[in-house]
Amino acid sequence: MLFSATLSYRAQELSYEFMNSPEMLTTEQDLRTAEMVVQALYHVEGRRKISLLVGILKRDLAEKLDGSAGRIMIFVNTKRMGEKLKKWLRANGIQAGYLSGDVPQA
């Protein structure tokens, strides 16, 4: 079995080559953002990313009356970076955890 939110053309070719009667399920490509999701883009040097992130999170926490910013999801490229980011956020007083392919999500 193969599950993916995104699948490149080459990965699709490989699945057809190595799987017996593969089936592809897709959903409508509705590109609208959910109403409650806030999106922002910041162009920043790699070495300044963590300090910018911590600043944004602290600002958002301070803006909430109850001190809670709700749930925030941050995507990183590797398990190691997930571990580092969790440590950096916690060291700056921000509650954090992470999920990786090694951790059950249910």
C-alpha positions, 0 to 999 in steps of 0.5 A: 500500500502507498499513501501520499498527499502529493505524488510526483509523476515519477512516483506514480510510474514506480507504483504502477511498475511494482504494485499489482493493480494499483488504484489511485483515489483523488479528491477535488482540487479545491485550492481555497484556504479554510476560513480559520487558517491564516497564511503569511509569507516571510522572506528570511535568511536561514540562520534567522528563521528560528528567531523569527518563528519564536518572535511570531509565536510569542506575539501571537500568544501575547495577542490572545486574552487567554494566553493560548494561540490554539494549535499551530502546525509547522512542517520541517524536512527531517525528523532531526529538524523536528527534534531541534525545533521542539527543543528551541521552542521549549527553550523559549517558553513555547509548549511544543511537540512533534510527529514523525514517521516513527511516531504513531499519529493515533 
